[in-house]
Amino acid sequence: MRPLLLLSALLASTATALDPRGLEAAAAYSRDHRGSALLVMQGGQVLFSEGQNGFALAQPHLLASGSKSFSCALAVALSDQGVLSLDERVSATLTEWATDPLKNQITVRHLLNFTSGLPARIGPSAARLNADLFGSALRAPLEAPPGHRYTYGNAHLAAFGLLVQRKTGLDPAAVLQRRVLDRIGVRAQWARDRKGQPNLAGSASMTALDWATYGQLILQGGVWKGARVLSREGLDQCFRGSSALATYGLTWWLNVPFAGTLDAEDEVPVQAMGAGSGGAQQIAPSAPSTLVMAAGALNQRLYLLPDEGLVVVRFGEGGPWSDEGFLARLLGKKPQGSAQDQP
């Protein structure tokens, strides 16, 4: 069970400042690995920001699967307002599932920790090429009983998007914007399918500063400028792994040991993040176990390090990448394993 991810004002004010040499080493690592931007905040203040390799820092960038982390915040906001419960059966709202003996067991939590049993992916990866993401998820056959298997993809959040749409009568991205993002002064842009539905799993774009600001809200336990935006109790649920995969919470990656839950049949991009192979048992062994992150294709990253009071945004354009190699450099440590061999 994960401890509550909270950074108190006291901890923020007493966190050890980063060594400038570590900051520059991490920036060089990002720059040399096709980085587009790096922004580091500590205690809510920007310590370092840099557009890299010709990218303008103020330009929005596709977050790819880094977009997934917004869905837990949306679920918490709706739970706080009594619109939904993480452990309610989705079939109470998606009534098409009510007569299916397996689908009627799917809960909101199953959708957010990717253990609903739905297939990993539905339709083309580009949102605009899909005729109806939400409808495809609704009709998709299960591949496993709910809660038994982790599969990484867009189907779970397409079903969640439909759930939010039916419960609120509104576009789920618009609900997120109004109930969470507007309250901290940031904006996300979303690619949509041909029905106008957002791909919650991978189509948000944001500036580095806006994504970092969202990360700061989460790091502060849902409080922004003295006002509560998201409940502490609700956010705590985002950082609890499942029995199917210990290192994934509700749309957030956790830097905890896999604890034997990473199975050969799991459809999970852990290998692409430099973990899960060669004996590695964590995403970034040199970083604290309290680290959580949102991660997207082509090496988009939002790292939250509560012990250090750090929020780190990194945009990239693909190629080799090691979370261990980057974070060890940032924290002034020697990377473990093969990450130390990367330039």
N, C-alpha and C positions, 0 to 999 in steps of 0.2 A: 504494500500500500504506500502511495506517495505521500510525503508530507505536504502541507499547504505551501504553495508557491507564493510567498509574500515577501516583500522588501519593506521593512518599516522605515520611517523617516530617520530613526537613529542609525540603523544599519547603513542606509544610503549615505549618511553624513560621515560615517566612520570607516567605510570600505577603503582598503588600501588602493591608492592611486596606481594606475598602470605605469610601468616603466616605459618611457618614450622609445627606448630601444625595442621593446616588444611590439609596440604599436607600429613602428617602422618595419620591423621584420614581417609582421602580419600583412601590412599594406603591400610590401614587396612580393610576398607570396601570392596575394590576390592578383596583383598587377601582372606578375609573371605567368599566371595561370588564367589568362584571358578574362581578367576582371573588368567590370564596367564601373563599379562604384563600391566604396567602402565607407561606412559611417559608424562611429563608435560613440555611444553615450554612457556616461557614468553618473549616477545620482541625478539623472534627468537632464544633465548638461552635455552638450556635444563636445567631446574631446578631440575628435578627428573626423574629417570628412574630405573625401577626394573622389572626383570623377576620374576614371582610369581609361587609358587606351582610347581617348577621344570621346568618351561618353560625357554628356552634360549632366552634372549631379542633380539638377532640378527637374530633369526629364522623367516622366513615369516609365517604369520598366515592367514587363510581364513577370509576375511572380511564379507562374506555372503552378506546381502543386503546393507552393508556399501559400496559395490561396486557401487551402483546406483549413488552416487554423482559424479562419473567421467563423466557420460553422459552429465551433464549440462556443465561441462568444455569443453568437446569435441564439444558440440553444439556451445558454445561461440567461440572457436577457429575457427570453420568452418564459423560461421557468420562473424567474424572479417575479414576473407579472402574472403568474398563474395560468399562462396559455398552454403550457405543456409540462410534462414530467419526463425526466430521462428514462424512467423505468415503465412508462406507460406503453401499452401495446399499440403499435402504429396502425394496426388494422381497425382500431376504433375510429380512425379518421380516413385511412385508405381502405374503405370498406370492401373493395375488390379482393382484398386479401383475407377477409373474415372467414371464408369457407375453406380456405387452404389450411390443412392441419399443421403445416410448418410455417408458412408465411404469417399466420395469425399469432405466432409466438415472437415475432420480431419486435424489439423495443427500440426506442429512440437511441438508447445507449449502444445497441448493436449496430445501428447505422453509423454512429459517430466513431466507434472504435473498429469499424470495418470487419465485423464478425457476423453480419446479418445473414450470410450464406448466399447473397446475391453474387453474380459473376463479377470479376474484377472490373471489367470494362464493357461499356455499351457504346456502340457507334464509333464514328471517326474521332480522332483526338482533337481536331479543330472544331470548336463549338459550332461555328457557322455552317458546318457541313452536316449537322444533325437536324433531322426533321422535327424530332420531339424527344429531347433527353428525358424529361420527367416521365412521359408515357412509356418510353422504352424500359426504364427502370421498373415501372409499375408492372409491366408485362413479363419481365425477365424471369426465367425459371431459376429456382434455387439450385445451387451446386453443393450445398452442405447444410446441415441443421443449424439454426441460429445459435451463435455462441461457440461453435466448435472449431472454426477455421478463420484465419485472417487472410483477407484478399485485398490488395491495394489497387484502387482504381476509382472510377467516377460514378459507378452505379449507386453506391450507398448514399452519396451526397445528392445525387439526382432525386432519389426517393425522399431524402430529407427535405430538399427544396420543395417538392410537391406537397409534403406534409405541412410545411410552413405556409405555403400558398393557400392550402385549403383551410387551415386554422385561422389565418388572418385575413384572407381575401385579397392579399397584396403580394407583389413581387418580393421574393425572399431577400434579394440584394438590396432592394429599397428599404425593407424592414431593418436589415443590418445597418444601412447607412443612417437611417433616422434614429434608431434606438441606441446605437453604439458609436459609430464613427463621427456623426455630426457633433456629438457631445464632447469630442476631443479635437475637433477642428481639422479632420482629415477626410480624404475622399478616395474611394476605390472605383475604378472603371472596370466593367465586366464585358467580356465577349459573350454573345448569346446565340442560341440555336435559331432555326427558322421560325419558331413560334415566339421568339423573343424571351425565352427562358435562359437565365444565367447558368453557365457551367461553374458551379460552386467548387468543383474539385480542382480547377486549374486555369481559370481565365482572368483573374484580377490583375490589374496593373496599378502601381502606386509609385510615388517618388520614394527615394530612400528615407528622407526625413519623415514622411507620413507613415511608412511602415515601422520605422523606429518608434514613432510616437505611439502607435498601436501597441508595440511591444512594451513600452514604458507603462501604459495603462495596465497591461497584464501583470507586469513585474510589481506594480504598486497594489496588487490585489483588487483591482477594479475601481479604485478611487482616483478621481481626476480633479485637481484644484479644489480639494475639500469636499467634492460631491461624489456620492457613490453611483457609479455607472453599472457595475456588475457586482454581484454578491461574492464575498470571499468563499462561502461554502460552495457556490456553484462553480467557481473557477477551480477549486480544489478537485472537483470531479474530472476536469480536463487533463489532469496530470496523474491519473491512475491507470496503469497498464491492465491488460486483460489476461486471463488464463491462456488465451490463444497466442498472445505476443506481449511479453512483459514490457518491451521497449517502445510500445505505442499506446498513448492514452486516447483521449477523445480528440482526434485530429492533430495532435502534437506528438513529436518524437521525444523520447525520454532517454537520458544518458545513464541508464541503469543496465546491469548485466542481463543478457537475454534469458538467463536462468533456465536453459533447456527448452525454451518455448519457440525458438526459431527452427522450424521444420523444413525439410526439403520441399514439401508441397506448398509451403507458404509463398504466395505471390507478393514479394516485398522487395523494395529497391535498396535494402541495406548494403548489399555488395557494392552498389554504385557509390555508396558513401564511405567506402573503405573499411567497412566492418562486416562481421559475419563470415569472414573467410580468413584463412591463415591463423586460426585460433583466436582471433579477436572476439572479445565478449562484450564490448561496449562500442558505441559509436565513436567516442573520443575518450580513451582511457586517461589522458592527462588532464582532462577537465573535470570539475566537480560532478558528482552524481546528480546534483540538483539542476544541472544544465538541462534546458528543454529547447527544442528548436522547431521551426517550420522550415521545410526544405522543398525545393522545386527543381525541375529539370534544368539542365545547363548551369547548375550550381548556384541557384538562388538560395539565400539563407537568411533567416532571422534567428539569432541566438539570444537566449535570455539566461544570464548567469546571476541568480539572486544573491549568492554569497558575496560577489564582487560588486553588485549593483550595476551590472553591465547589460546594455542592449546593443547588439551588433547586427547591422544589415550589410549583406554582401550581394551584389549583383554580378552575374557572370555570363559568359557566352559559350560555355561547354569546355570540353577537354578534361584532362586529369584534375582531380580535386580530392583532398583529404581533409575532413573535418578535424581529425586528430592533428595533422600537420599544421593547419591554420591556427587552431586554438592553442596548441602548445606554444607556438611562436608568440601569440598575443599575450599569453600568461607568463612568458619568460621561462618556458620549460623546454626540455629536449623531447621532440616527438618520439613516441614509442613505435616499435615495429617498422614496417616498410615506409611509414610516413616520413621517417627521418632521412630517407634516401632521396626524397623529392626536393628539387631546388627551391 
